[in-house]
């Protein structure tokens, strides 16, 4: 399989925050944002693998800024690293200032998707070759995140988590 670049999977979803999507403080419900991020991550995973993909986990979500009613919200997703059958997708969420048009990062998330065949069995995906410094940083960190997740789930012995150990040695 020919390796791909993270930019090959880039997915950008832009939408308005409507009244039915807000809480009593007139900010976007967290669940609404999670759904938007899940759709964007799903498209990015599909673009990378060219397969059916399913959400395996939501590894990290940071709700750093509230997103007010009427905001223009942009979710940017791309594969940060692929493993045998899974892909880590890093998402950045931006809001656009109504008057200046300046974009500010509001939130970020990391999802994991698995590529499957028509019967739901996992299938191999292409590897990633990061290009930019940010892509290289996210690529390197993805292995540490995966090892941490496996250790916490009891699926990896802590002594085998070489990338994690390297942080402390």
DSSP file (Angstrom, degrees, kcal/mol; ACC not computed):
  #  RESIDUE AA STRUCTURE BP1 BP2  ACC     N-H-->O    O-->H-N    N-H-->O    O-->H-N    TCO  KAPPA ALPHA  PHI   PSI    X-CA   Y-CA   Z-CA
    1    1 A X              0   0    0      0, 0.0     2,-0.3     0, 0.0   126,-0.2   0.000 360.0 360.0 360.0 133.1    0.0    0.0    0.0
    2    2 A X        -     0   0    0    124,-0.1   124,-0.1     1,-0.1     0, 0.0  -0.587 360.0-115.7 -75.3 130.1    1.3    3.4   -0.9
    3    3 A X        -     0   0    0     -2,-0.3     2,-0.3   123,-0.1   125,-0.2  -0.274  30.9-149.3 -62.6 153.4    1.7    5.8    2.1
    4    4 A X  B     -a  128   0A   0    123,-2.8   125,-2.9     5,-0.0     2,-0.3  -0.773  10.9-116.5-119.4 165.7   -0.5    8.9    2.1
    5    5 A X    >   -     0   0    0     -2,-0.3     3,-1.6   123,-0.2     4,-0.5  -0.740  25.9-118.2 -98.1 150.8    0.0   12.4    3.5
    6    6 A X  G >  S+     0   0    0    123,-0.3     3,-1.7    -2,-0.3    73,-0.4   0.863 113.7  63.7 -54.4 -35.9   -2.2   13.8    6.3
    7    7 A X  G >  S+     0   0    0      1,-0.3     3,-0.8     2,-0.2    -1,-0.3   0.741  88.3  70.0 -63.3 -21.7   -3.4   16.5    3.9
    8    8 A X  G <  S+     0   0    0     -3,-1.6    -1,-0.3     1,-0.2    -2,-0.2   0.780 104.3  41.6 -64.4 -25.3   -4.9   13.8    1.6
    9    9 A X  G <  S+     0   0    0     -3,-1.7    -1,-0.2    -4,-0.5    -2,-0.2   0.424  81.7 141.2-101.4   0.0   -7.6   13.2    4.3
   10   10 A X    <   -     0   0    0     -3,-0.8     2,-0.4    -4,-0.4    68,-0.2  -0.163  26.8-176.3 -51.5 127.7   -8.2   16.9    5.2
   11   11 A X  E     -B   77   0B   0     66,-2.6    66,-2.7     2,-0.0     2,-0.5  -0.997   7.6-169.7-129.5 130.2  -11.9   17.5    5.8
   12   12 A X  E     -B   76   0B   0     -2,-0.4     2,-0.5    64,-0.2    64,-0.2  -0.977   3.1-176.6-125.7 119.4  -13.4   20.9    6.5
   13   13 A X  E     -B   75   0B   0     62,-2.5    62,-3.0    -2,-0.5     2,-0.4  -0.968   4.7-175.3-114.6 125.4  -16.9   21.3    7.7
   14   14 A X  E     +B   74   0B   0     -2,-0.5     2,-0.3    60,-0.2    60,-0.2  -0.974  15.7 147.4-123.1 135.0  -18.3   24.8    8.2
   15   15 A X  E     -B   73   0B   0     58,-2.3    58,-3.2    -2,-0.4     2,-0.3  -0.961  41.3-104.6-156.3 167.1  -21.7   25.6    9.6
   16   16 A X  E     -B   72   0B   0     -2,-0.3     2,-0.7    56,-0.2    56,-0.2  -0.696  31.8-117.6 -95.6 151.9  -23.7   28.1   11.7
   17   17 A X        -     0   0    0     54,-1.7    53,-2.3    -2,-0.3     2,-0.2  -0.835  37.2-160.2 -88.7 117.7  -24.8   27.6   15.3
   18   18 A X    >   -     0   0    0     -2,-0.7     3,-2.0    51,-0.2     4,-0.1  -0.586  29.1-107.5 -99.1 160.0  -28.6   27.6   15.3
   19   19 A X  G >  S+     0   0    0      1,-0.3     3,-1.5    -2,-0.2     7,-0.1   0.843 117.0  58.3 -55.7 -37.1  -31.0   28.2   18.2
   20   20 A X  G 3  S+     0   0    0      1,-0.3    -1,-0.3     0, 0.0    -3,-0.0   0.600 103.1  56.0 -70.6  -8.6  -32.1   24.6   18.4
   21   21 A X  G <  S+     0   0    0     -3,-2.0     8,-2.8     2,-0.1     2,-0.3   0.265  93.9  90.7-104.3   9.6  -28.4   23.6   18.9
   22   22 A X  B <   -G   28   0C   0     -3,-1.5     6,-0.2     6,-0.3     2,-0.1  -0.734  66.2-130.8-113.9 158.2  -27.8   25.8   22.0
   23   23 A X    >   -     0   0    0      4,-2.6     3,-2.4    -2,-0.3     4,-0.1  -0.249  51.2 -79.8 -87.7-178.4  -28.1   25.4   25.7
   24   24 A X  T 3  S+     0   0    0      1,-0.3    -1,-0.0     2,-0.1    -2,-0.0   0.679 132.3  58.3 -61.3 -16.1  -29.8   27.9   28.1
   25   25 A X  T 3  S-     0   0    0      2,-0.2    -1,-0.3     3,-0.0     3,-0.1   0.327 118.4-113.1 -91.6   7.3  -26.7   30.1   27.9
   26   26 A X  S <  S+     0   0    0     -3,-2.4    43,-2.5     1,-0.3     2,-0.3   0.826  75.9 128.9  62.4  35.2  -27.1   30.3   24.1
   27   27 A X  B    S-H   68   0D   0     41,-0.2    -4,-2.6    -4,-0.1    -1,-0.3  -0.887  70.4 -87.2-114.9 151.9  -23.9   28.3   23.5
   28   28 A X  B     -G   22   0C   0     39,-3.2    39,-0.3    -2,-0.3    -6,-0.3  -0.306  47.8-111.1 -56.5 131.2  -23.5   25.3   21.3
   29   29 A X     >  -     0   0    0     -8,-2.8     4,-1.8     1,-0.1     3,-0.3  -0.386  19.7-128.3 -59.9 140.3  -24.3   22.0   23.1
   30   30 A X  H  > S+     0   0    0      1,-0.2     4,-2.6     2,-0.2     5,-0.2   0.879 109.8  55.9 -58.4 -38.7  -21.2   19.9   23.6
   31   31 A X  H  > S+     0   0    0      1,-0.2     4,-2.1     2,-0.2    -1,-0.2   0.851 103.9  53.5 -63.9 -34.7  -23.0   16.9   22.1
   32   32 A X  H  > S+     0   0    0     -3,-0.3     4,-2.0     2,-0.2    -1,-0.2   0.919 110.5  46.9 -64.5 -42.7  -23.8   18.9   18.9
   33   33 A X  H  X S+     0   0    0     -4,-1.8     4,-2.7     1,-0.2    -2,-0.2   0.909 110.0  53.4 -66.0 -40.7  -20.1   19.7   18.6
   34   34 A X  H  X S+     0   0    0     -4,-2.6     4,-2.6     1,-0.2    -1,-0.2   0.898 108.3  50.5 -59.4 -40.6  -19.2   16.1   19.2
   35   35 A X  H  X S+     0   0    0     -4,-2.1     4,-2.1     2,-0.2    -1,-0.2   0.909 110.8  48.4 -65.0 -42.0  -21.5   15.0   16.4
   36   36 A X  H  X S+     0   0    0     -4,-2.0     4,-2.3     1,-0.2    -2,-0.2   0.917 113.2  47.8 -63.3 -42.6  -20.0   17.5   14.0
   37   37 A X  H  X S+     0   0    0     -4,-2.7     4,-2.9     1,-0.2     5,-0.2   0.901 109.3  53.4 -65.7 -39.9  -16.5   16.4   14.9
   38   38 A X  H  X S+     0   0    0     -4,-2.6     4,-2.2     2,-0.2    -1,-0.2   0.901 109.9  48.2 -62.1 -41.3  -17.5   12.7   14.5
   39   39 A X  H  X S+     0   0    0     -4,-2.1     4,-2.1     2,-0.2    -2,-0.2   0.934 113.5  46.4 -64.1 -46.0  -18.8   13.4   11.0
   40   40 A X  H  X S+     0   0    0     -4,-2.3     4,-2.3     1,-0.2    -2,-0.2   0.920 113.8  48.2 -63.4 -43.2  -15.7   15.3   10.0
   41   41 A X  H  X S+     0   0    0     -4,-2.9     4,-2.6     1,-0.2    -1,-0.2   0.883 109.4  54.1 -64.5 -38.1  -13.4   12.6   11.5
   42   42 A X  H  X S+     0   0    0     -4,-2.2     4,-2.2    -5,-0.2    -1,-0.2   0.908 109.5  46.8 -62.5 -43.0  -15.4    9.9    9.7
   43   43 A X  H  X S+     0   0    0     -4,-2.1     4,-2.7     2,-0.2    -2,-0.2   0.914 112.1  50.5 -66.0 -42.7  -14.9   11.6    6.3
   44   44 A X  H  X S+     0   0    0     -4,-2.3     4,-2.0     2,-0.2    -2,-0.2   0.922 111.7  47.9 -61.3 -43.9  -11.2   12.0    7.0
   45   45 A X  H  X S+     0   0    0     -4,-2.6     4,-2.6     1,-0.2     5,-0.3   0.892 112.6  49.1 -63.8 -39.9  -10.8    8.4    7.9
   46   46 A X  H  X S+     0   0    0     -4,-2.2     4,-3.1     1,-0.2     5,-0.3   0.907 109.5  51.6 -66.5 -41.8  -12.8    7.3    4.8
   47   47 A X  H  < S+     0   0    0     -4,-2.7    -1,-0.2   -38,-0.2    -2,-0.2   0.883 114.3  44.4 -62.1 -37.5  -10.7    9.5    2.6
   48   48 A X  H  < S+     0   0    0     -4,-2.0    78,-0.3    -5,-0.2    -2,-0.2   0.942 127.0  26.8 -71.5 -47.2   -7.5    8.0    4.0
   49   49 A X  H  < S-     0   0    0     -4,-2.6    -2,-0.2    -5,-0.2    -3,-0.2   0.727  85.9-141.5 -90.9 -23.5   -8.6    4.4    3.9
   50   50 A X  S  < S+     0   0    0     -4,-3.1     2,-0.3    -5,-0.3    -3,-0.1   0.860  70.7 101.6  57.4  36.8  -11.1    4.4    1.0
   51   51 A X  S    S-     0   0    0     -5,-0.3     2,-0.3    -6,-0.3    -1,-0.3  -0.822  88.2 -78.1-135.4 172.4  -13.1    2.0    3.2
   52   52 A X  E     -C  116   0B   0     64,-0.9    64,-2.8    -2,-0.3     2,-0.4  -0.602  54.8-161.8 -68.0 137.3  -16.1    1.9    5.5
   53   53 A X  E     -C  115   0B   0     -2,-0.3     2,-0.4    62,-0.2    62,-0.2  -0.954  11.9-163.8-128.8 149.3  -14.9    3.3    8.8
   54   54 A X  E     -C  114   0B   0     60,-2.3    60,-2.3    -2,-0.4     2,-0.4  -0.962  31.3-104.5-129.8 147.7  -16.4    3.2   12.3
   55   55 A X  E     +C  113   0B   0     -2,-0.4    58,-0.3    58,-0.2     3,-0.1  -0.570  34.4 176.5 -70.7 123.0  -15.6    5.2   15.4
   56   56 A X  E     -     0   0B   0     56,-3.4     2,-0.3    -2,-0.4    57,-0.2   0.815  62.3 -19.2 -94.6 -39.5  -13.5    3.2   17.8
   57   57 A X  E     -C  112   0B   0     55,-1.7    55,-2.8     3,-0.0     2,-0.7  -0.988  43.9-129.7-163.6 155.9  -13.0    5.8   20.5
   58   58 A X  E     +C  111   0B   0     -2,-0.3    53,-0.2    53,-0.2     3,-0.1  -0.947  32.9 179.8-106.2 105.1  -13.1    9.4   21.4
   59   59 A X  E     +     0   0B   0     51,-1.9     2,-0.3    -2,-0.7    52,-0.2   0.796  59.9   3.2 -83.0 -30.2   -9.6    9.7   23.0
   60   60 A X  E     +C  110   0B   0     50,-1.5    50,-2.4    -3,-0.1     2,-0.4  -0.968  53.9 178.1-159.4 136.2   -9.6   13.4   23.9
   61   61 A X  E     -C  109   0B   0     -2,-0.3     2,-0.5    48,-0.2    48,-0.2  -0.979   7.6-168.2-140.6 131.0  -11.9   16.4   23.7
   62   62 A X  E     -C  108   0B   0     46,-2.7     2,-1.3    -2,-0.4    46,-1.2  -0.959   7.4-166.6-121.4 113.8  -11.1   19.8   25.0
   63   63 A X  E     +C  107   0B   0     -2,-0.5    44,-0.2     1,-0.2     3,-0.1  -0.694  27.1 157.2 -93.3  80.0  -14.0   22.3   25.2
   64   64 A X        +     0   0    0     -2,-1.3     2,-0.4    42,-0.7    43,-0.2   0.816  61.3  23.7 -79.1 -32.1  -11.7   25.3   25.7
   65   65 A X  S    S-     0   0    0     41,-1.2    -1,-0.2    -3,-0.2     2,-0.1  -0.989  79.6-117.8-135.6 142.8  -14.1   28.1   24.5
   66   66 A X        -     0   0    0     -2,-0.4     2,-0.6    -3,-0.1    -2,-0.0  -0.452  23.8-136.4 -73.8 154.9  -17.8   28.2   24.4
   67   67 A X        -     0   0    0    -39,-0.3   -39,-3.2    -2,-0.1     3,-0.1  -0.923  23.5-142.3-118.2 105.2  -19.3   28.7   20.9
   68   68 A X  B >   -H   27   0D   0     -2,-0.6     3,-2.0   -41,-0.2   -41,-0.2  -0.194  28.4 -82.9 -71.9 156.7  -22.1   31.3   20.9
   69   69 A X  T 3  S+     0   0    0    -43,-2.5   -51,-0.2     1,-0.3    -1,-0.1  -0.243 116.7  24.3 -48.9 136.6  -25.4   31.2   19.0
   70   70 A X  T 3  S+     0   0    0    -53,-2.3    -1,-0.3     1,-0.3   -52,-0.1   0.359  89.4 142.2  85.8  -5.8  -24.9   32.5   15.5
   71   71 A X    <   -     0   0    0     -3,-2.0   -54,-1.7   -55,-0.1     2,-0.7  -0.329  54.7-125.6 -68.2 149.0  -21.2   31.6   15.3
   72   72 A X  E     -BD  16  96B   0     24,-0.6    24,-1.7   -56,-0.2     2,-0.5  -0.885  33.7-164.8 -90.2 120.1  -19.6   30.3   12.2
   73   73 A X  E     -BD  15  95B   0    -58,-3.2   -58,-2.3    -2,-0.7     2,-0.5  -0.919   9.6-167.6-113.8 131.2  -17.9   27.1   13.3
   74   74 A X  E     -BD  14  94B   0     20,-2.7    20,-3.0    -2,-0.5     2,-0.6  -0.979   2.9-163.8-120.4 126.0  -15.3   25.3   11.2
   75   75 A X  E     -BD  13  93B   0    -62,-3.0   -62,-2.5    -2,-0.5     2,-0.5  -0.940   6.6-168.0-107.6 122.5  -14.2   21.7   12.1
   76   76 A X  E     +BD  12  92B   0     16,-3.0    16,-2.6    -2,-0.6     2,-0.4  -0.953  10.5 177.1-113.0 127.0  -10.9   20.6   10.4
   77   77 A X  E     +BD  11  91B   0    -66,-2.7   -66,-2.6    -2,-0.5     2,-0.3  -0.974   7.6 158.2-130.8 141.3  -10.0   17.0   10.6
   78   78 A X  E     - D   0  90B   0     12,-1.6    12,-2.2    -2,-0.4     2,-0.3  -0.972  46.9 -93.7-157.3 154.2   -7.2   14.9    9.2
   79   79 A X  E     - D   0  89B   0    -73,-0.4    10,-0.3    -2,-0.3   -70,-0.1  -0.477  32.5-176.2 -67.1 126.1   -5.5   11.6    9.9
   80   80 A X  E     -     0   0B   0      8,-3.0     2,-0.3     1,-0.4    -1,-0.2   0.739  68.9  -7.2 -95.8 -27.7   -2.5   12.2   12.2
   81   81 A X  E     - D   0  88B   0      7,-1.3     7,-3.2    61,-0.1    -1,-0.4  -0.950  59.4-149.9-163.0 147.2   -1.3    8.6   12.2
   82   82 A X  E     - D   0  87B   0     -2,-0.3    46,-0.3     5,-0.2     5,-0.2  -0.927  10.8-173.9-119.0 149.9   -2.4    5.2   11.0
   83   83 A X        -     0   0    0      3,-3.2    42,-0.4    -2,-0.4    -1,-0.0  -0.125  57.0 -58.5-115.1-146.2   -1.7    1.8   12.5
   84   84 A X  S    S-     0   0    0      1,-0.1    41,-2.1    -2,-0.1     3,-0.0   0.982 125.8 -12.7 -69.0 -54.9   -2.6   -1.6   11.0
   85   85 A X  S    S+     0   0    0     39,-0.2    30,-2.4    37,-0.0    38,-0.3   0.459 123.8  76.8-122.5  -7.7   -6.4   -1.1   10.8
   86   86 A X  E     - E   0 114B   0     28,-0.2    -3,-3.2    39,-0.1     2,-0.4  -0.687  55.8-158.6-109.7 160.7   -6.9    2.0   12.9
   87   87 A X  E     -DE  82 113B   0     26,-2.7    26,-2.5    -2,-0.2     2,-0.5  -1.000  12.5-141.2-136.4 134.3   -6.4    5.7   12.3
   88   88 A X  E     -DE  81 112B   0     -7,-3.2    -8,-3.0    -2,-0.4    -7,-1.3  -0.851  20.0-161.2 -92.7 129.7   -6.0    8.5   14.7
   89   89 A X  E     -DE  79 111B   0     22,-3.1    22,-2.5    -2,-0.5     2,-0.5  -0.957   2.8-155.2-114.9 125.3   -7.8   11.7   13.5
   90   90 A X  E     -DE  78 110B   0    -12,-2.2   -12,-1.6    -2,-0.5     2,-0.4  -0.848  12.8-162.8 -99.7 133.4   -6.9   15.0   15.0
   91   91 A X  E     -DE  77 109B   0     18,-3.1    18,-2.0    -2,-0.5     2,-0.4  -0.950  10.4-166.5-122.0 136.8   -9.6   17.7   14.9
   92   92 A X  E     -DE  76 108B   0    -16,-2.6   -16,-3.0    -2,-0.4     2,-0.5  -0.976  10.0-155.2-117.5 134.7   -9.3   21.5   15.3
   93   93 A X  E     -DE  75 107B   0     14,-3.0    13,-3.2    -2,-0.4    14,-1.4  -0.946  13.3-172.9-114.7 127.8  -12.4   23.6   15.9
   94   94 A X  E     -DE  74 105B   0    -20,-3.0   -20,-2.7    -2,-0.5     2,-0.4  -0.898  11.7-156.5-120.2 144.8  -12.4   27.3   14.9
   95   95 A X  E     -DE  73 104B   0      9,-2.6     9,-2.7    -2,-0.4     2,-0.5  -0.946  16.5-136.3-118.5 148.3  -14.9   30.1   15.4
   96   96 A X  E     -DE  72 103B   0    -24,-1.7   -24,-0.6    -2,-0.4     7,-0.2  -0.868  19.2-118.9-107.6 128.0  -15.0   33.1   13.2
   97   97 A X     >  -     0   0    0      5,-2.7     4,-1.6    -2,-0.5     6,-0.0  -0.456  20.4-137.0 -64.6 132.0  -15.4   36.6   14.6
   98   98 A X  T  4 S+     0   0    0     -2,-0.2    -1,-0.1     1,-0.2    -2,-0.0   0.859  96.8  31.3 -60.2 -39.3  -18.5   38.1   13.3
   99   99 A X  T  4 S+     0   0    0      1,-0.1    -1,-0.2     3,-0.1    -2,-0.0   0.911 130.6  28.3 -90.1 -46.8  -17.0   41.6   12.6
  100  100 A X  T  4 S-     0   0    0      2,-0.1    -2,-0.2     1,-0.0     3,-0.1   0.740  88.6-134.4 -90.3 -23.4  -13.4   41.0   11.7
  101  101 A X     <  +     0   0    0     -4,-1.6     2,-0.2     1,-0.3    -3,-0.1   0.485  51.7 151.3  80.0   1.9  -13.6   37.4   10.3
  102  102 A X        -     0   0    0     -6,-0.1    -5,-2.7     1,-0.1     2,-0.4  -0.488  41.5-133.2 -70.3 133.7  -10.6   36.4   12.3
  103  103 A X  E     - E   0  96B   0     -7,-0.2     2,-0.4    -2,-0.2    -7,-0.2  -0.717  20.7-169.5 -91.4 137.7  -10.6   32.7   13.2
  104  104 A X  E     - E   0  95B   0     -9,-2.7    -9,-2.6    -2,-0.4     2,-0.4  -0.985  27.8-116.0-125.4 136.0   -9.8   31.6   16.8
  105  105 A X  E     + E   0  94B   0     -2,-0.4   -11,-0.3   -11,-0.2     3,-0.1  -0.576  37.5 170.4 -72.0 126.5   -9.2   28.1   17.9
  106  106 A X  E     -     0   0B   0    -13,-3.2   -41,-1.2    -2,-0.4   -42,-0.7   0.783  56.3  -6.5-105.2 -38.4  -12.0   27.1   20.2
  107  107 A X  E     -CE  63  93B   0    -14,-1.4   -14,-3.0   -43,-0.2    -1,-0.3  -0.944  51.6-158.4-153.1 167.0  -11.6   23.3   20.8
  108  108 A X  E     -CE  62  92B   0    -46,-1.2   -46,-2.7    -2,-0.3     2,-0.3  -0.977   9.7-178.6-149.0 161.9   -9.8   20.2   19.7
  109  109 A X  E     -CE  61  91B   0    -18,-2.0   -18,-3.1    -2,-0.3     2,-0.4  -0.983  18.8-143.1-155.7 161.6  -10.3   16.5   19.8
  110  110 A X  E     -CE  60  90B   0    -50,-2.4   -51,-1.9    -2,-0.3   -50,-1.5  -0.985  22.2-179.1-132.6 121.9   -8.7   13.2   18.9
  111  111 A X  E     -CE  58  89B   0    -22,-2.5   -22,-3.1    -2,-0.4     2,-0.4  -0.811  17.5-143.1-114.6 156.9  -10.8   10.3   17.6
  112  112 A X  E     -CE  57  88B   0    -55,-2.8   -56,-3.4    -2,-0.3   -55,-1.7  -0.992  19.1-175.0-120.9 130.8   -9.8    6.8   16.6
  113  113 A X  E     -CE  55  87B   0    -26,-2.5   -26,-2.7    -2,-0.4     2,-0.4  -0.887  12.4-148.8-120.1 152.7  -11.5    5.1   13.6
  114  114 A X  E     -CE  54  86B   0    -60,-2.3   -60,-2.3    -2,-0.3     2,-0.4  -0.974  15.2-132.0-120.9 136.7  -11.1    1.6   12.3
  115  115 A X  E     -C   53   0B   0    -30,-2.4     8,-2.1    -2,-0.4     2,-0.3  -0.708  32.1-178.3 -85.1 137.5  -11.5    0.6    8.6
  116  116 A X  E     -CF  52 122B   0    -64,-2.8   -64,-0.9    -2,-0.4     6,-0.2  -0.908  23.3-121.5-134.1 160.7  -13.8   -2.4    8.1
  117  117 A X    >   -     0   0    0      4,-2.3     3,-1.9    -2,-0.3     6,-0.1  -0.237  52.0 -79.8 -88.1-173.2  -15.0   -4.5    5.2
  118  118 A X  T 3  S+     0   0    0      1,-0.3    -1,-0.0     2,-0.1   -67,-0.0   0.663 132.3  50.8 -65.8 -16.1  -18.7   -5.0    4.2
  119  119 A X  T 3  S-     0   0    0      2,-0.1    -1,-0.3     0, 0.0     0, 0.0   0.380 121.5-104.0-101.6   3.4  -19.1   -7.6    7.0
  120  120 A X  S <  S+     0   0    0     -3,-1.9     2,-0.3     1,-0.3    -2,-0.1   0.536  73.7 139.8  90.7   6.8  -17.5   -5.4    9.7
  121  121 A X        -     0   0    0      1,-0.1    -4,-2.3    -5,-0.0    -1,-0.3  -0.685  59.2-104.4 -85.9 137.1  -14.1   -7.1    9.9
  122  122 A X  B     -F  116   0B   0     -2,-0.3     2,-0.3    -6,-0.2    -6,-0.3  -0.261  38.6-166.0 -60.1 143.3  -11.1   -4.8   10.3
  123  123 A X        -     0   0    0     -8,-2.1    -8,-0.4   -38,-0.3   -72,-0.0  -0.929  26.8 -92.8-129.2 154.6   -9.0   -4.2    7.2
  124  124 A X        -     0   0    0     -2,-0.3     2,-0.3     1,-0.0   -39,-0.2  -0.288  37.6-155.5 -67.5 150.1   -5.5   -2.8    6.7
  125  125 A X        -     0   0    0    -41,-2.1   -76,-0.1   -42,-0.4   -39,-0.1  -0.869  25.8 -91.6-123.5 157.5   -5.1    0.9    6.0
  126  126 A X        -     0   0    0    -78,-0.3  -123,-0.1    -2,-0.3  -124,-0.1  -0.308  44.0-112.9 -64.9 151.7   -2.3    2.9    4.2
  127  127 A X        -     0   0    0   -126,-0.2  -123,-2.8     1,-0.1     2,-0.4  -0.319  28.9-118.1 -77.7 168.2    0.5    4.3    6.4
  128  128 A X  B     -a    4   0A   0    -46,-0.3     2,-0.5  -125,-0.2  -123,-0.2  -0.883  15.3-163.5-112.4 139.5    1.0    8.1    6.8
  129  129 A X        -     0   0    0   -125,-2.9  -123,-0.3    -2,-0.4     7,-0.1  -0.904  22.6-144.9-118.2  99.8    4.0   10.2    5.9
  130  130 A X        -     0   0    0     -2,-0.5   -50,-0.0  -125,-0.2  -125,-0.0  -0.305  18.1-176.8 -64.6 148.2    3.7   13.5    7.8
  131  131 A X        +     0   0    0      0, 0.0    -1,-0.1     0, 0.0     2,-0.1   0.785  56.7  55.4-112.1 -49.5    4.9   16.6    5.9
  132  132 A X  S  > S-     0   0    0      1,-0.1     4,-2.4     4,-0.0     5,-0.2  -0.363  86.1-110.0 -88.1 167.6    4.7   19.7    8.1
  133  133 A X  H  > S+     0   0    0      2,-0.2     4,-2.4     1,-0.2     5,-0.2   0.905 120.7  50.5 -62.0 -41.2    6.2   20.2   11.6
  134  134 A X  H  > S+     0   0    0      1,-0.2     4,-2.6     2,-0.2     5,-0.2   0.920 110.6  49.1 -63.1 -43.1    2.7   20.1   13.2
  135  135 A X  H  > S+     0   0    0      1,-0.2     4,-2.4     2,-0.2    -2,-0.2   0.898 111.6  49.3 -63.0 -40.0    1.9   16.8   11.3
  136  136 A X  H  X S+     0   0    0     -4,-2.4     4,-2.5     2,-0.2    -2,-0.2   0.903 111.6  49.1 -65.3 -41.1    5.2   15.3   12.4
  137  137 A X  H  X S+     0   0    0     -4,-2.4     4,-2.3     2,-0.2    -2,-0.2   0.930 114.0  44.7 -63.9 -46.0    4.6   16.3   16.0
  138  138 A X  H  X S+     0   0    0     -4,-2.6     4,-1.5     2,-0.2    -2,-0.2   0.877 112.2  53.6 -67.0 -37.0    1.1   14.9   16.0
  139  139 A X  H  X S+     0   0    0     -4,-2.4     4,-0.9    -5,-0.2     3,-0.2   0.943 111.3  44.8 -60.2 -50.5    2.3   11.7   14.3
  140  140 A X  H >X S+     0   0    0     -4,-2.5     4,-0.9     1,-0.2     3,-0.6   0.904 113.4  49.9 -62.2 -42.9    5.0   11.1   16.9
  141  141 A X  H 3X S+     0   0    0     -4,-2.3     4,-2.5     1,-0.2    -1,-0.2   0.770  97.5  70.6 -68.9 -25.5    2.6   11.8   19.8
  142  142 A X  H 3X S+     0   0    0     -4,-1.5     4,-2.5     1,-0.2    -1,-0.2   0.877  95.8  51.6 -61.4 -38.5    0.0    9.4   18.4
  143  143 A X  H <X S+     0   0    0     -4,-0.9     4,-2.5    -3,-0.6    -1,-0.2   0.897 109.8  49.3 -67.2 -38.6    2.1    6.4   19.2
  144  144 A X  H  X S+     0   0    0     -4,-0.9     4,-2.5     2,-0.2    -2,-0.2   0.918 111.6  49.5 -64.3 -42.4    2.5    7.6   22.8
  145  145 A X  H  X S+     0   0    0     -4,-2.5     4,-2.3     2,-0.2    -2,-0.2   0.908 111.5  49.0 -62.7 -41.2   -1.3    8.1   23.1
  146  146 A X  H  X S+     0   0    0     -4,-2.5     4,-2.5     2,-0.2    -2,-0.2   0.932 111.8  48.2 -65.1 -44.8   -2.0    4.7   21.7
  147  147 A X  H  X S+     0   0    0     -4,-2.5     4,-2.6     1,-0.2    -2,-0.2   0.916 111.4  50.3 -62.8 -42.0    0.5    3.0   24.1
  148  148 A X  H  X S+     0   0    0     -4,-2.5     4,-2.7     1,-0.2    -1,-0.2   0.923 110.8  49.5 -60.2 -44.5   -1.0    4.9   27.0
  149  149 A X  H  X S+     0   0    0     -4,-2.3     4,-1.7     1,-0.2    -1,-0.2   0.907 112.1  47.8 -61.5 -42.9   -4.5    3.8   26.0
  150  150 A X  H  <>S+     0   0    0     -4,-2.5     5,-2.6     2,-0.2     6,-1.0   0.892 112.2  49.2 -66.9 -39.7   -3.4    0.2   25.7
  151  151 A X  H ><5S+     0   0    0     -4,-2.6     3,-1.4     4,-0.2    -2,-0.2   0.940 111.8  48.4 -63.8 -46.9   -1.6    0.2   29.1
  152  152 A X  H 3<5S+     0   0    0     -4,-2.7    -1,-0.2     1,-0.3    -2,-0.2   0.823 110.9  51.3 -64.2 -30.9   -4.7    1.7   30.8
  153  153 A X  T 3<5S-     0   0    0     -4,-1.7    -1,-0.3    -5,-0.2    -2,-0.2   0.488 115.0-117.1 -83.6  -2.5   -7.0   -0.8   29.1
  154  154 A X  T < 5S+     0   0    0     -3,-1.4    -3,-0.2    -4,-0.3    -2,-0.1   0.661  86.3 114.8  76.3  15.7   -4.7   -3.6   30.4
  155  155 A X  S   <S+     0   0    0     -5,-2.6     2,-0.4    -6,-0.2    -4,-0.2   0.466  73.2  42.5 -97.0  -3.3   -3.9   -4.7   26.8
  156  156 A X  S    S-     0   0    0     -6,-1.0     2,-0.3    -5,-0.1    -2,-0.2  -0.996  82.6-120.8-143.5 137.2   -0.2   -3.8   27.0
  157  157 A X    >>  -     0   0    0     -2,-0.4     3,-2.2     1,-0.1     4,-0.6  -0.594  26.2-128.1 -71.9 132.6    2.3   -4.3   29.7
  158  158 A X  G >4 S+     0   0    0     -2,-0.3     3,-1.0     1,-0.3     7,-0.2   0.817 109.0  61.1 -53.6 -31.3    3.8   -1.0   30.9
  159  159 A X  G 34 S+     0   0    0      1,-0.2    -1,-0.3     6,-0.0     6,-0.0   0.727 100.8  54.5 -68.6 -20.3    7.3   -2.3   30.4
  160  160 A X  G <4 S+     0   0    0     -3,-2.2     2,-2.1     1,-0.1    -1,-0.2   0.574  79.8  97.4 -87.6 -10.3    6.5   -2.8   26.7
  161  161 A X    <X  +     0   0    0     -3,-1.0     4,-2.6    -4,-0.6     3,-0.3  -0.491  47.9 168.9 -81.4  74.3    5.4    0.8   26.2
  162  162 A X  H  > S+     0   0    0     -2,-2.1     4,-1.9     1,-0.2    -1,-0.2   0.841  71.1  52.4 -60.7 -38.8    8.7    2.0   24.8
  163  163 A X  H  > S+     0   0    0     -3,-0.2     4,-0.6     2,-0.2    -1,-0.2   0.878 112.3  45.9 -67.9 -36.6    7.5    5.4   23.6
  164  164 A X  H >> S+     0   0    0     -3,-0.3     3,-1.1     1,-0.2     4,-0.6   0.919 111.1  51.7 -70.4 -43.8    6.1    6.2   27.0
  165  165 A X  H >X S+     0   0    0     -4,-2.6     3,-1.5     1,-0.3     4,-1.0   0.871 101.0  63.1 -60.0 -36.3    9.1    5.0   28.9
  166  166 A X  H 3< S+     0   0    0     -4,-1.9    -1,-0.3     1,-0.3    -2,-0.2   0.764  94.2  62.7 -61.9 -25.0   11.3    7.2   26.6
  167  167 A X  H << S+     0   0    0     -3,-1.1    -1,-0.3    -4,-0.6    -2,-0.2   0.781 112.1  35.4 -68.3 -26.1    9.5   10.3   28.1
  168  168 A X  H <<        0   0    0     -3,-1.5    -2,-0.2    -4,-0.6    -1,-0.2   0.469 360.0 360.0-109.9  -4.1   10.8    9.5   31.6
  169  169 A X     <        0   0    0     -4,-1.0    -2,-0.1    -3,-0.1    -3,-0.1   0.417 360.0 360.0-104.7 360.0   14.3    8.1   30.9
